[in-house]
Amino acid sequence: MALVCGGVLTVKTLLNNRVGGMSIKRHPKQIAWMKLYEDRTGFTPVIGLKELEDGQIGFQEFAKSNIKWYESHSHDAYLAISRDVPCSP
């Protein structure tokens, strides 16, 4: 999850508060997707959030950016933990 001003940023706080001056208003299906992303990945989808709220990108692009970020993150984590696995003594 993302940290914001010493607190934890979650989909719930995104939807219930103004974060960084942004007012988050989403369609119920978009909210459901954001919660699913957070539940399945452990991260709040924030990549491109400012652009989404400013109307520079649509929700599809926002979602794809977060999916690609998670794919890259999980691949990097996989590589890091799969290298040099010690043998049994």
HELIX and SHEET records of a PDB file:
HELIX    1   1 VAL A   11  ASN A   16  1                                   6    
HELIX    2   2 PRO A   28  THR A   41  1                                  14    
HELIX    3   3 LEU A   49  GLU A   53  1                                   5    
HELIX    4   4 PHE A   59  SER A   82  1                                  24    
SHEET    1   A 2 ALA A   2  VAL A   4  0                                        
SHEET    2   A 2 GLY A   7  LEU A   9 -1                                        
SHEET    1   B 2 ARG A  18  VAL A  19  0                                        
SHEET    2   B 2 MET A  22  SER A  23 -1                                        
END                                                                             
